[in-house]
Amino acid sequence: MPALQPRTASTEAPATYKQPSRKGKKAWRKNIDITEVTKGLDELNEEIIKGGVIAERPSDELFTLDTVGDAALPLKAPRHTSKPLKADEIIAARNSAIPAVSMRKRPGDKTSDGIVPVKRARREYVTVKELSRLRKVADGHHESTVDIADASFDPWAIAPQPTPTEIAVKDQRDEKKKPPKSFAQKSISLLANGKTMPAVPKPAGGYSYNPKFEDYEARYAEESNKAVEAEKRRLAEEEAERIKVEAAARSAAEAEAAEARADLSEWEEDSEWEGFQSGGEELRQTSKKQKRKTKADRNRIQRRKDEERRLKHESKTKLRKDQLERIKQIAQEVAERDQALALTKAEESDSSTASHDEVLRRKQLGKMKLPEKDLEIVLPDELQDSLRLLKPEGNLLKDRYRSLLVRGKMESRRRIPFKKQARTKITEKWSYKDFTI
């Protein structure tokens, strides 16, 4: 009879039909694998049954610190064994009278390293060479003699003082490089309002590759107006130049005609006194003789001046009283005006279009003119709907260079393509004129 086993409930999620789509919110809860969650809960229950969760139990309950060690370990594997070798056991069992050959290397009595020591010469006697040297010394002949000479250096003499011409001149110049004074000065901005523009201005919305219609329309109209104004100025300059040329030509023609008339009039004049007589007849006495002022006239003038002075003083006093009466209103107006100026300045500093609509001052740094800013705008028919079809606009190097010029960091210079070379004069030698007979 087979053994009966208890029924166990399945921990897997209930099986459902295969669902091809899970777009609905209710279908998101179905067909979710919870195997890992179920397995973790089972392991947690087993740990609780065995005494508690291992992660929450202290280390003293899980581990034991061994400070003695295993006493049976040295018996299992002794560090120094006393068991003799098998060869020594065999030799000891034979009881031989001849001792075994030792494995140690000991130097023998008659063995050497093969190098023969040098024999030392006996020195109990005096050699012939030493004997001859001793005889020469006894006769007064020495191999090396010392020549005595007078000393040329006096250690107690006074050292001579150097003359003023021999004293070296010390260089008092400071070799440390110092920056010029202009480094500490603030750079001069070329803007008309005198403000310092940022090095990299923030572009406005109209500069985007995908701008809003309002921003693009405003910038397009602005650039169009600028182009129209520039064309009007150019036409006005051409017209002024044409009028100037015509006036110069007309004045030259009139001068020539006047010169021709003068040449003809020299022959037609009859007398040099004719012009003098005609001029004298035209002169008429139009100036009226001034009458001398009397005492009454002077008093009347003085009374009129005093009256004007009094009326002027009274008007000023009345105006000052009116101002004192409405001083509160004036203070409120001043506060409102200051607040409006502060708001205007904040708007100017925060506005991103201030750097693009820059108005330069009339006097610029250097002799060269500031280069014009490139026109960075795309026409309506050039706008693309894909980033791959866009063409880059502007030049970062030119923008950086012009920003340095506008902020006053450097002067505008002209590009010199070739180095200026010294002028050379080519002449022909006159040696061909020299001849001999």
URPEBEL-V286609 format. One record per residue. N is the residue number from 1. RES is the residue in one small letter. SS is DSSP state (A for helix, B for strand, O for the rest). PHI is phi in whole degrees, -180 to 180 (* if undefined). PSI is psi as a letter, one per 20 degrees, with the letter a starting at -180 (NA if undefined). Layout:
n: (N & N)
res: (RES & RES)
ss: (SS & SS)
phi: (PHI & PHI)
psi: (PSI & PSI)
This chain:
n: (1 & 2 & 3 & 4 & 5 & 6 & 7 & 8 & 9 & 10 & 11 & 12 & 13 & 14 & 15 & 16 & 17 & 18 & 19 & 20 & 21 & 22 & 23 & 24 & 25 & 26 & 27 & 28 & 29 & 30 & 31 & 32 & 33 & 34 & 35 & 36 & 37 & 38 & 39 & 40 & 41 & 42 & 43 & 44 & 45 & 46 & 47 & 48 & 49 & 50 & 51 & 52 & 53 & 54 & 55 & 56 & 57 & 58 & 59 & 60 & 61 & 62 & 63 & 64 & 65 & 66 & 67 & 68 & 69 & 70 & 71 & 72 & 73 & 74 & 75 & 76 & 77 & 78 & 79 & 80 & 81 & 82 & 83 & 84 & 85 & 86 & 87 & 88 & 89 & 90 & 91 & 92 & 93 & 94 & 95 & 96 & 97 & 98 & 99 & 100 & 101 & 102 & 103 & 104 & 105 & 106 & 107 & 108 & 109 & 110 & 111 & 112 & 113 & 114 & 115 & 116 & 117 & 118 & 119 & 120 & 121 & 122 & 123 & 124 & 125 & 126 & 127 & 128 & 129 & 130 & 131 & 132 & 133 & 134 & 135 & 136 & 137 & 138 & 139 & 140 & 141 & 142 & 143 & 144 & 145 & 146 & 147 & 148 & 149 & 150 & 151 & 152 & 153 & 154 & 155 & 156 & 157 & 158 & 159 & 160 & 161 & 162 & 163 & 164 & 165 & 166 & 167 & 168 & 169 & 170 & 171 & 172 & 173 & 174 & 175 & 176 & 177 & 178 & 179 & 180 & 181 & 182 & 183 & 184 & 185 & 186 & 187 & 188 & 189 & 190 & 191 & 192 & 193 & 194 & 195 & 196 & 197 & 198 & 199 & 200 & 201 & 202 & 203 & 204 & 205 & 206 & 207 & 208 & 209 & 210 & 211 & 212 & 213 & 214 & 215 & 216 & 217 & 218 & 219 & 220 & 221 & 222 & 223 & 224 & 225 & 226 & 227 & 228 & 229 & 230 & 231 & 232 & 233 & 234 & 235 & 236 & 237 & 238 & 239 & 240 & 241 & 242 & 243 & 244 & 245 & 246 & 247 & 248 & 249 & 250 & 251 & 252 & 253 & 254 & 255 & 256 & 257 & 258 & 259 & 260 & 261 & 262 & 263 & 264 & 265 & 266 & 267 & 268 & 269 & 270 & 271 & 272 & 273 & 274 & 275 & 276 & 277 & 278 & 279 & 280 & 281 & 282 & 283 & 284 & 285 & 286 & 287 & 288 & 289 & 290 & 291 & 292 & 293 & 294 & 295 & 296 & 297 & 298 & 299 & 300 & 301 & 302 & 303 & 304 & 305 & 306 & 307 & 308 & 309 & 310 & 311 & 312 & 313 & 314 & 315 & 316 & 317 & 318 & 319 & 320 & 321 & 322 & 323 & 324 & 325 & 326 & 327 & 328 & 329 & 330 & 331 & 332 & 333 & 334 & 335 & 336 & 337 & 338 & 339 & 340 & 341 & 342 & 343 & 344 & 345 & 346 & 347 & 348 & 349 & 350 & 351 & 352 & 353 & 354 & 355 & 356 & 357 & 358 & 359 & 360 & 361 & 362 & 363 & 364 & 365 & 366 & 367 & 368 & 369 & 370 & 371 & 372 & 373 & 374 & 375 & 376 & 377 & 378 & 379 & 380 & 381 & 382 & 383 & 384 & 385 & 386 & 387 & 388 & 389 & 390 & 391 & 392 & 393 & 394 & 395 & 396 & 397 & 398 & 399 & 400 & 401 & 402 & 403 & 404 & 405 & 406 & 407 & 408 & 409 & 410 & 411 & 412 & 413 & 414 & 415 & 416 & 417 & 418 & 419 & 420 & 421 & 422 & 423 & 424 & 425 & 426 & 427 & 428 & 429 & 430 & 431 & 432 & 433 & 434 & 435 & 436 & 437)
res: (m & p & a & l & q & p & r & t & a & s & t & e & a & p & a & t & y & k & q & p & s & r & k & g & k & k & a & w & r & k & n & i & d & i & t & e & v & t & k & g & l & d & e & l & n & e & e & i & i & k & g & g & v & i & a & e & r & p & s & d & e & l & f & t & l & d & t & v & g & d & a & a & l & p & l & k & a & p & r & h & t & s & k & p & l & k & a & d & e & i & i & a & a & r & n & s & a & i & p & a & v & s & m & r & k & r & p & g & d & k & t & s & d & g & i & v & p & v & k & r & a & r & r & e & y & v & t & v & k & e & l & s & r & l & r & k & v & a & d & g & h & h & e & s & t & v & d & i & a & d & a & s & f & d & p & w & a & i & a & p & q & p & t & p & t & e & i & a & v & k & d & q & r & d & e & k & k & k & p & p & k & s & f & a & q & k & s & i & s & l & l & a & n & g & k & t & m & p & a & v & p & k & p & a & g & g & y & s & y & n & p & k & f & e & d & y & e & a & r & y & a & e & e & s & n & k & a & v & e & a & e & k & r & r & l & a & e & e & e & a & e & r & i & k & v & e & a & a & a & r & s & a & a & e & a & e & a & a & e & a & r & a & d & l & s & e & w & e & e & d & s & e & w & e & g & f & q & s & g & g & e & e & l & r & q & t & s & k & k & q & k & r & k & t & k & a & d & r & n & r & i & q & r & r & k & d & e & e & r & r & l & k & h & e & s & k & t & k & l & r & k & d & q & l & e & r & i & k & q & i & a & q & e & v & a & e & r & d & q & a & l & a & l & t & k & a & e & e & s & d & s & s & t & a & s & h & d & e & v & l & r & r & k & q & l & g & k & m & k & l & p & e & k & d & l & e & i & v & l & p & d & e & l & q & d & s & l & r & l & l & k & p & e & g & n & l & l & k & d & r & y & r & s & l & l & v & r & g & k & m & e & s & r & r & r & i & p & f & k & k & q & a & r & t & k & i & t & e & k & w & s & y & k & d & f & t & i)
ss: (O & O & O & O & O & O & O & O & O & O & O & O & O & O & O & O & O & O & O & O & O & O & O & O & O & A & A & A & A & O & O & O & O & O & A & A & A & A & A & A & A & A & A & A & A & A & A & A & A & A & O & O & O & A & A & A & O & O & A & A & A & A & O & O & O & O & O & O & O & O & O & O & A & A & A & A & O & O & O & O & O & O & O & O & O & A & A & A & A & A & A & A & A & A & O & O & O & O & O & O & O & O & O & O & O & O & O & O & O & O & O & O & O & O & O & O & O & O & O & O & O & O & O & O & O & O & O & A & A & A & A & A & A & A & A & A & A & A & A & O & O & O & O & O & O & O & O & O & O & O & O & O & O & O & O & O & O & O & O & O & O & O & O & A & A & A & O & O & O & O & O & O & O & O & O & O & O & O & O & O & A & A & A & O & O & O & O & O & O & O & B & O & O & O & O & O & O & O & O & O & O & O & O & O & A & A & A & O & O & O & O & O & A & A & A & A & A & A & A & A & A & A & A & A & A & A & A & A & A & A & A & A & A & A & A & A & A & A & A & A & A & A & A & A & A & A & A & A & A & A & A & A & A & A & A & A & A & A & A & A & A & A & A & A & A & A & A & A & O & O & O & O & O & A & A & A & A & A & A & A & A & A & O & O & O & O & O & O & O & O & O & O & O & O & A & A & A & A & A & A & A & A & A & A & A & A & A & A & A & A & A & A & A & A & A & A & A & A & A & A & A & A & A & A & A & O & A & A & A & A & A & A & A & A & A & A & A & A & A & A & A & A & A & A & A & A & A & A & A & A & O & O & O & O & O & O & O & O & O & B & O & O & O & O & O & O & O & O & O & O & O & O & O & O & O & O & O & O & O & A & A & A & O & O & O & O & A & A & A & O & O & O & O & O & O & A & A & A & A & A & A & A & A & A & A & A & O & O & O & O & O & O & O & O & O & O & O & O & O & O & O & O & O & O & O & O & O & O & O & O & A & A & A & O & O & O & O)
phi: (* & -69 & -74 & -89 & -109 & -68 & -80 & -114 & -79 & -76 & -94 & -81 & -69 & -62 & -75 & -126 & -68 & -67 & -106 & -73 & -135 & -131 & -79 & -76 & -69 & -70 & -74 & -68 & -82 & -94 & 57 & -103 & -81 & -116 & -65 & -66 & -65 & -66 & -64 & -65 & -66 & -63 & -62 & -66 & -64 & -63 & -66 & -65 & -66 & -79 & 142 & 133 & -71 & -64 & -68 & -97 & -79 & -72 & -70 & -66 & -80 & -96 & -126 & -129 & -90 & -95 & -109 & -101 & 97 & -85 & -76 & -86 & -68 & -64 & -72 & -73 & -136 & -66 & -73 & -115 & -89 & -107 & -76 & -75 & -74 & -67 & -66 & -66 & -67 & -66 & -67 & -68 & -74 & -77 & 60 & -78 & -82 & -89 & -69 & -75 & -73 & -76 & -84 & -79 & -97 & -119 & -67 & -81 & -75 & -107 & -105 & -146 & -88 & 93 & -98 & -82 & -69 & -77 & -76 & -86 & -74 & -81 & -122 & -78 & -116 & -96 & -76 & -67 & -65 & -68 & -67 & -68 & -67 & -64 & -67 & -66 & -65 & -67 & -80 & 99 & -98 & -110 & -70 & -130 & -117 & -104 & -88 & -89 & -131 & -69 & -75 & -99 & -120 & -104 & -69 & -98 & -76 & -85 & -70 & -71 & -80 & -70 & -72 & -60 & -72 & -87 & -70 & -74 & -83 & -83 & -80 & -90 & -71 & -87 & -78 & -72 & -75 & -116 & -72 & -66 & -67 & -68 & -66 & -81 & -82 & -79 & -68 & -93 & -79 & -90 & -73 & -67 & -83 & 80 & -79 & -96 & -79 & -66 & -64 & -120 & -68 & -79 & -72 & -83 & -67 & -71 & -88 & -73 & -72 & -130 & -80 & -74 & -66 & -67 & -64 & -66 & -66 & -65 & -70 & -64 & -67 & -65 & -65 & -65 & -63 & -63 & -65 & -65 & -64 & -63 & -67 & -64 & -63 & -64 & -65 & -65 & -65 & -64 & -65 & -64 & -65 & -66 & -63 & -65 & -66 & -64 & -64 & -65 & -65 & -66 & -66 & -66 & -66 & -64 & -64 & -64 & -65 & -64 & -64 & -66 & -65 & -64 & -64 & -73 & -71 & -63 & -85 & -92 & -71 & -96 & -146 & -77 & -92 & -66 & -65 & -67 & -69 & -64 & -69 & -70 & -71 & -77 & -69 & -132 & -88 & -101 & -74 & -94 & -70 & -72 & -95 & -73 & -76 & -95 & -65 & -67 & -64 & -65 & -65 & -64 & -64 & -67 & -65 & -66 & -65 & -64 & -65 & -63 & -65 & -67 & -64 & -65 & -66 & -65 & -65 & -66 & -65 & -66 & -63 & -67 & -65 & -62 & -67 & -65 & -70 & -107 & -68 & -64 & -64 & -65 & -62 & -66 & -64 & -65 & -63 & -64 & -66 & -63 & -64 & -65 & -65 & -63 & -64 & -64 & -64 & -63 & -65 & -67 & -72 & -84 & -68 & -85 & -87 & -68 & -74 & -89 & -95 & -74 & -114 & -84 & -77 & -74 & -89 & -113 & -83 & 82 & -89 & -83 & -80 & -67 & -65 & -71 & -79 & -67 & -83 & -109 & -149 & -108 & -70 & -58 & -78 & -97 & -67 & -113 & -98 & -134 & -69 & -71 & -91 & -76 & -110 & -65 & -112 & 84 & -141 & -65 & -66 & -66 & -62 & -66 & -65 & -69 & -63 & -63 & -69 & -68 & -78 & 80 & -76 & -154 & -91 & -78 & -123 & -98 & -74 & -104 & -72 & -127 & -76 & -73 & -106 & -71 & -76 & -114 & -107 & -96 & -127 & -102 & -66 & -97 & -68 & -71 & -79 & -79 & -142 & -124 & -100)
psi: (p & q & q & p & q & q & p & p & q & p & i & r & q & p & p & r & q & p & o & h & q & l & h & q & h & h & i & h & i & q & l & p & o & k & g & h & g & g & g & h & h & g & h & g & g & g & h & h & h & i & i & r & p & h & h & i & q & r & h & h & h & h & q & p & o & o & i & g & r & p & h & i & g & h & h & h & n & q & g & o & q & j & p & r & q & h & h & h & g & g & h & h & h & h & l & q & i & p & q & q & p & q & i & q & o & p & p & r & h & j & q & a & j & i & p & p & q & p & p & p & q & p & k & i & r & p & r & h & g & h & g & h & g & h & h & h & h & h & i & j & o & q & h & p & q & p & p & p & q & q & p & i & p & o & i & j & q & p & p & p & p & q & q & h & h & i & p & p & p & p & o & j & q & o & i & p & p & p & q & r & h & i & h & i & q & p & q & o & q & j & q & h & i & j & q & o & q & q & g & n & q & p & q & r & h & i & i & q & h & m & r & q & h & g & g & h & g & g & h & g & h & g & h & g & h & g & h & g & g & g & h & g & g & g & h & h & g & g & g & g & h & g & h & g & g & g & h & g & h & g & h & g & g & h & g & g & g & g & h & g & h & h & h & h & h & h & h & i & p & h & q & i & i & g & h & g & g & h & h & h & h & h & p & q & n & i & p & p & p & q & q & p & q & r & h & h & g & g & h & g & g & h & h & g & g & h & g & g & h & g & h & g & g & h & h & g & g & g & h & h & g & h & h & h & h & k & h & g & h & g & g & g & h & g & g & h & g & g & g & h & g & g & h & g & g & g & h & h & h & h & p & i & i & h & h & h & l & q & o & q & r & g & p & r & p & r & h & q & q & p & q & q & p & q & o & n & q & p & q & h & i & i & p & q & j & p & h & h & i & q & p & p & q & r & o & h & g & g & g & g & g & h & g & h & g & h & i & j & h & r & q & p & q & p & p & o & h & q & p & p & q & q & p & p & p & p & r & p & q & j & i & i & h & p & q & q & NA)
